[in-house]
Amino acid sequence: MTQTRQGFYYGWVIALGAAVLLLVTNGMVLGGLSVFDEAILGTLQESSGQPSMRGDLNLRALITFWGSGALAPLAGAIADRIGVRPLMVVGLALLAGGYFYYGMIQSLAEIYTIHAAFALSLATCGLVVNVMLVSKWFVRNRGFAIGIALAGTSLGNAILAPANAWLIEQVGWRTAFQWTAVIPVLMIPLVLFVLRERPVDMGSEGASGSRHSAAAAPAEDMTYWAALGTANFWILALIAMCTFYSILAMSAHVYLHMRDEGFQPQVAAFGQTVMFATGLAAKVGSGLLADRFGRKPIFTGTLAFMCGGAWLIPGASENMVWMALFLFGLGWGGLYTLLQLLAADYFGVRHLGKILGTITVLDTFGGGMGPFVTGVLYDRFGSYTVPFTMIAVLVTVALLLSTLYRARPEAV
């Protein structure tokens, strides 16, 4: 049965399981990786003789996110057909292998190869497949459930950055990479023995037996081509592109920025913790608020918070930087949930894999450009003022676009 005699619904286990998977996949590829950059840059600069290679190093992000974006529609289509669990196992294995190999790198070419594997890992066990999975189990509480799942991304970035910084101090950066490679392997039993594709897989009640499940959907699912013909599809995709550029650029560079400003390594790593811990709370809270008060006002409000934080960061004082990171993370966390929730609500779940996959092509284009362009601009201007101002401009564009979104008449 999907629902116990006491009324417990197994969909909440699915949401928590998705959160754990996103904690590992996004946390290891984003925030958990950035604290290795100082050591990696030292190694690369020593071997090449170049004084600054932040742009070169962060080309890896472009490879990861452009690659995952290009693969996302295919992965979504396969998941629509055969389910998400086989893809998740493949993605976790690739993530483990990439981290182990990272501990042996000597050149940029090896780093770029690893991040090509990370691209396939994110496409097969990252955001799209986990949102698909949770959306199949929920409608009435979909916002809250997706928020719980997506909280894993912030939790991963919040805890893995300082944890890895501590581990580097204890065993060195190369050994730290190889020890951390064990984590994705430990997630494979979760996928195989805990996660289920849909309510009907858990017993005879199936979707029809739960007030939470997809049988209660009030709107007819859109076809893939019909979705692409709507203005809302392109509004969501462009907002995702602008904000994904911004969050990944900030995630990749805030540690180095704070080190440049004189913060100690553990304190600089805590900057990421502030940003992603507030994002964690916002992901859950925004979904709950959207279920209660409606999607559109919460959607626009989260972007307003992110925009305020983005404009504070470029010239923030030593004390003000914490408020800036708090607002930026709070806004991004809420927005992250609302983007997935609005897509599932507006387009339905039947073709959600392909639809989210196509949105992901654009958002990962922005995401891949963010860390790379920010690094190049830093190398060009010698500070983060110009690249961080560019982030603020893009978030402002996203805020203006959010006012153009129109909900379906039956949406809540």
Order of alpha helices (4+ residues) and beta strands (2+ residues): alpha-alpha-alpha-alpha-alpha-alpha-alpha-alpha-alpha-alpha-alpha-alpha-alpha-alpha-alpha-alpha-alpha-alpha
